[in-house]
Amino acid sequence: MDDALLWHRLQFAFTITYHYLFPQLTMGLAWILVYWKWRHLRTGDERYANAMRFWARIFGITFTVGVVTGIPMEFQFGTNWASFSRYSGNIIGQTLAMEGMFAFFLESAMVGAMVWGEKRLGPRNHFLTTLGVALGSWLSGYFILVTNAFMQHPVGYWLAADGTLRLADLQAFLLNPWALVVFLHNQTAAVVTGSFAVAAVGALYALRKHHAEQASLFLKTGTIVGLLASVLVAFPTGDMHARKVAQYQPVTLAAMEGRFHSGPMAEVNMIGQPNVKERRLDNPIRIPGALSFLAYGSVYANVRGLDEFPEDTWPTNIELLYYAFHIMVGLGTIFIALMACASVQRWRGRLERTPTLLWLLMLAFPFPFIATSAGWMVAELGRQPWLVYGLFHTTQGTSEVVSGGDVLFTLIGFVGLYFVLGVLYLFMVGREILHGPQSNFSIGKTGAAHG
C-alpha cells in the first residue's frame, strides 16, 4: 500500500478499461444504424427500419452507461495525476475540451432524438439525426485519440521557462501522424465489436427460431461488416500502426515480440514465453522474416532487440505487454477466419441452417471487447516508463498529496459501483433482446419510401 504509483495506475487502468467497453460498441454500431436508416429511405423496406429502431434502443442504453463511467476519467487527471496535468495540461486540455464542446455535445444532443424522435422528425430528418450521432461519436473518438497520440509521440509543443509544455503548432498537434493511424485502427476495431454484437443477436434469434426476418438481416449485416472490418484492422491499419511503433518506439516493438537480440530476418512469434531474466523467449514457434516485413517492408530488414537500448528505457512489464499483444493479434486472426466462414455459408444460403457456426457467432461477441482491451494494454504498457514519451516519466506524474490508501479506498468503491452498473446494463440490454425488434411502426413503408 506504500506504493501509491501502483494504485494510481491500477485505478486509472480499471476505470478506463471498463469505460471503453461502452464507447467502442456505440462507435461500432453508429454507422450500421446509418446504413439501415439509409436503406429504409431508399427501399421503404420495414426490415431495415425495425432493425435500426431495435439497435438504436441498445445504442441509447450503452451511450448512457458510457457517459456515467466516463465522468470519473476527467476528474482523475486532477485527483490522481495532478503533476502530469500541470506539466501537459496546456496541450492535452485543448483536445479534451474540444471533445466535450464539439463532439460529445453533438452526439448527446442527437441520441435522444434518434431513439425517440422518429415520428416527430420524419424519415429524412431522422436519417440526418442518426448521421449526426455517428459523426459525433467518431469525432469524439478522434479528439481522445489525439490526446493519447501526444503522449505516445509528442509533436507541436515547446517547453516553457517554468518547465511545463505549451502548444506551439495546433495543426501539427491535431494532425499528429500517430493519431491518424491509430484513429483508423481503433475505429475499425470498434466496427468489429459492433458487427459481432449484431451477428450474435442474429445467431441467437436464428437458433431460437424467433424473429426470422430480423435474424437473417442481423446475420447478413454482421458478417459482411465484420469480415470487412476484421480484415481492415489487420491490414492496412494494423500494419500502418506497427510501422509507426517501429519508427518512433523501437524498444516497444522489441518488447511486444519478446525480441532481446538484434538481427535481420526478424521473426513473428506465434507462441512463446518471454524470459526477461535470461534474456530469451522460451518455447517459441516462429515465422521467420515476418516482423522485419511488418515493421520495415522487407524480410531482410534488421529489427533492433532490447539489448540495444538502456534497460531503464525498457517497458516496465515486458511479460504482460508481450501476452497482451499476442492475445490481440491471435483474436484478430480468429475474427477474420470466423467471419469468412460465416460469409461463405451465408453466400451458400446455409448459415441459418448451420447450428455450430451460429453457436460460434453467438458466443464470440465478448472477444472483440477482449481484443480491444488487450490492444489498449499494448499501447499503454508499451509507452512505459513514460507518460509523455521521451519527455515525462510516469513516476513524475502522480498527485503527491493522495496516498496509496486513499486511492485503494476509491478503487474499491469504483469496483462496487461499476459492478452494479454492469448488472443493470446487462439486465436492460437483455430485456431489449428478449423483447426483440418491433414489427410495426406508424410511419410505415409509404412514408419511409417518400419521406
N, C-alpha and C positions, 0 to 999 in steps of 0.2 A: 504493500500500500504506500510505501515511501516513494515509489517511482511514479510521480504524478504524470510524467510524459506518457507512460504506458496507458494510463487510464484516460487521459485526454484523447489519445489516438483510438483507443477501443471505443469510446463513446461516439466519436465522430464517425468511425467506420461503421458502427452498428446503425446509427440513425440515418446515415446517408445511403447505406445499402438497403435498408428497409424502405426508405422513402422512394428510392429509384424503382422499386418493384411496380409502382403505380404509374409514373410518367411514361415508362417505356411501353406499357400496354396502351395508354391513351395515344401516344405518338404513333404507335404501330397501327392502331385502329383508325386514326383520323382520316387517312387517305383512302382506306377501304370504304368508310362511310361516304366520302365524297364520290367515289366511283359508283356505289349503289344508288346514291341520290341522282347522279347524272344519268345513269341507266334508266331509272324510273322516269325522269323527264323526257328522255329520248324515245322510250318504248311504251310508256304507260303500263308496264308490267308490274302488278302489285307485289310480286315476289320480292323485287328489289326494295320497294318502299317498306314492306314488313320487316325485311332483314335490317334495313337502316334504322327503323324505329327501335327494334329489339336491341341492337348493339349500341344505339345512342343512349338507351337507359343504362346499360352496363358502363358505357363511357362516363356518364354523369356520376354514377356511384364511385367509379375509380378515380375520377378527377377530384371529387370532394375529399376522399381519403388522402389522395396525394397532396392536396393543399394543407390539410391538417398536419400530416407528417413532415411537410417541407418547412413549416414555420420555424421549428427549432433550429434548422440549419443556419438561418441568418443570424440568430442570436448567438450561436456558438462561436462565430468569428469574434465577438466581443467578450463573451464569458470565458471561453476556453483558449482562444488563440489571439489574445489582445496584442501581444508583441508582434505577431505576424500582421495583424490588421494595421498597427501603427506603421510598420515598415512598408507594406504594399497597398494599403487601403486607398491611396490616391489613384491607383491604377485599377485594381480589380473592382473597386467601388463603382467605377464607370459602367461596367457591363452588368453588375448586379442590379444597379439602378435601372439601366435600360431594360433588363429582363422584366423587372416589376412594372415599369411605367408603360412600356410599349407592347411587350409580348403577353405577359400574364394578364394584364387588364383586357387586352383584345380577346384572348381566349375565354377568360372567365365571364366577360360581359355577354358572350355569344353562346356559351354552353347551355344556359337555361333556355334560351330561345330555340336552340337546336333540339333539345329534348322535349320541350313542352309547347313550342310556338308554331308548329307546322300549320295548324288550321288558321291561325290569325295571320301568319306571314304569307301563306300561299306558296305554291311549289317553287317558283323562281327565287323568291327572297329566302325561302328556307334553304335552297341549294347554296345561295351566297353566304348565308349564315354558317352552314356546315363547312364551306370553303374557308371562311374566316377562322373558325375553330382550328382547322388543320394548319393554316398558316401561322396562327398564334402559337400553337403548341410547338411547331418546328422552329419558329423564331426564338421562342423561349429556350429551346434546347441549344440553339446556336450561341446565344449570349452566355449561357452557362459553360459551354464547351470552350468559348474564347477565354473565359476566366481561367479554366483549368489549363488551357494551352499555354497561357502566360507562365503558369507555374512549371510547365514541362519544358517550354522553350521561350524564355523571356525576350521580347522584342519591343521596340518603340518606347523605351524608357530612358531616363537619366537619373543619376544619383545626386540628391540634394546635399547641401552642406550639413544638414542635421542627420545624415545617414539613411534617410528614407528615400523611397523611389517616387519619381514624378513622371507623368505622361509626357513624352516628347513628340510622338507621332501617332495620332489617333488612327489613321488609316493603316499603318503598319500593325498596330495593336489589334484592330478589328479583323484584318485580313492576314493574320498570323498563318503561315503555311501549315503549321502543325494543326491549327484549329480547323482549317478547311478539310484536311484529310480525315481527321478524327470525326468531324461532323458527318461526313459521308459514311464512314464506317459505323458510327454509333447509331445513326438514324436507320440505316438498312438493317442493323441488328434489332432495332425496335420494331421494324416491319415484320421481321421473322417472329418476334414474340406475338404480335397481333395476329398474324396469319395462322400460327399454331393454335392460338386460342379459338379462332373461328373454326378451323378444321376439327379441333377437339369436340366442340359442341355439335358440329355436324355429324361427327362419328358417333357421339352419344345418342343423338336422335335416330340415326340410322340403325344402330344396334337395338334400340328400344322400339323401333318401328313407329316412331312418333314424328309428326311434322315432316312428312316425306319430302315435300317440295323444298322446304327451307333446309332440310338436311342435305339435299342434293346441291343446293346453291352454296351453302356454307362449305361443303367439301370441295366444290369446284373452285370457288374463290380462294379458300385457304390453301389448297395445294398448289394452284398456279402461282399465287403471290408468294407463298412460302418457298417454292423451288427457286423462283427468280431472286428473291431477297437473300436466300441462303447462299446462292452462288455469288451474288454481289458482295456479300460480307467477306467471302474468301478472296475473290478476285473481281474487280481490281482494288477494292477499298482496303482489304486486309494486307494485300501485297504492298500498296502505297504506304500504309502505316508502318509496316516492317521496315521499309526503306528509310522512312523518317527516323525511326528509332536507331537504325544503323548509322545514319548521318549525324544525328545530334546527341544520341545517348548510346554509344557503342558498348559501354560497360554494362548497360541494362540488357542489350541484346545477348551478350555473352552469358549473363546470369539466367536469362529466360531459357536458354538452351543448355545450361549446365556446362558451358564451354570454358574450361580452365586454361587451355593452351591454344596459341595462335596457329594458323596454317591455312593453306588453300584447300579446296575441295571440302569445305566445312559441311558437316552432316546435320540433318534434322534428326533428332532423337525421338522416335515414336514412343519409346518407353525407356525407363531407366531411373535410377535414384541418385540424386546429387550427394556426393560425399565431400563436403566442404573441408573437413579436417584433413583428408588425404588428397584433396585437390583432384578429384576424378569423378566420373559418372559410373556408377555400378550397374551391371547387367543391362547395357544399352542394346536397343535394336535400332539401327541407323539407316538413313537414306543418304548415301554419300553425295556431296555436292549440292544438296537441296538448299541448305542455309546460305551458301555462297550465292546461289542463284536468286533466292528470295531477297537477300539484302543488297546485292550489287549487280544482279543481272547476268552473272557469269558463274558457272560451276567451278571455275578455276580461281575465283577471287579469294584473296586472303581475308579471313574474318578473325579479328583480334580476340584473344582469350582474356580471361580475368587476370592472368599473370602479367599482362602488360599495363595494368592500372594499379595505382596505390590502393592498398587494402582498405584504407579509410574512405575511399570513394565507392566501394562495392555496395550494392543494395544490402540493406541490413538483415533481410530474411530471404536468402537465396533459395532455400528449400521451398518455402511457401510460394515464392514468385514462380519458380520452375513448375510446380504442380498446378498452380492456377493457370499458367499459360497453356499447359498441355491439356487440361480439362477443357478450356475454351476451344482450342483447336480441334480436339477429339470430338467434342459435341458438335461443332460446326460441320465436321465431315459427316457425322451421322445424320445431321439435319438434311444435308444435300441428298444422301442416299435414300432416306425415308421419303422425302417429298418427291424424289424422282420415281421411286417405286409406286407411290400413290398416284402420281400423274399418269404413269403408263397404264395402270389399272383403270383409272378414270377414262382415259382415252379409249380403252378397250370396252368401256361400259360395264366393268365388273367391280368397281370399287365398292359400291354399296352391298355387293354380294361376297365380299372377302372379309369375313369377321376378324381374322388375325390382323390384317392391316388396319381395320377400323379400331381394334383394341390398341394397337400401337399408336395410332394417331391420337386417340383419346388420352392415353396415359403419357404421351410425350409432352403435353403442354407445359409442365413445370420446367422442363430442361432448358428452354431459351432463357428463362429467368436465371437459372444457374449459370449458363454460359455468359450472360452479360455481367453478372456479379463477378465471375471469375475474370472477365476482361477488365473490369474496373480495378480489381485487385492487382492485375498485372501493371496497369498504368500507374497506380499509386505506390505500390511496393517498388516498382522499377525506378521511380523518381527518387526514392530514399538514397542517401540520408539528407536530401534537400527538400525544403518546402518550395522554394523558388530555385529551379535547377541552376547550380553553379554560383548562386548569389547568397542564399539564405538557408541555413541549416534548420532541420526540424527541431532540434534541441533548443534553438533560439526563439521559437515561435509561440510558446505557451504563455498562459497568464500566470504570473508569479504569485499572485495572491490567492489562487484557487488551488487547494491542496488535493492530493490524491484521494483522500477520504471524501471530500466534497463531490468529486467527480464520480466516484464509485456509487455514492448515495443517489445521485441524479440518474446514473446509468441504470441502476436497479429500477428506479421509477419509470424510466423510458421503456424498459423491457416489459414491465407490467402493463403500462398504458398501451403500448403497441400490440401486446398480445390481445387485449380486449378489442382494440380497433380491428385487428386481423380477424378475430372471430366474427365480429359484427359485419365486416366486409364480406366474408365468405358466406354468411347467412343471407345477406341481401342479394348478392350475385347468384347464389344457389337458388334462391326463391325465383328470381327472374328466369333462370334457365329452366326450372321445373314448370313455370307457367308457360314458357315458350313464346314464340313470336305471335303477335296478334294477326288474325287472318282478315279482319275487316277494318276499314277506316273510312271516315265520312267524305274525304276528298275524292276517293275513288279513282278509277282509271281514266275517266274522261277528263276530269280536272287536271290530272297529272300530265296527260298527253298534250293538253292545250295550254298549260299554265305558262 
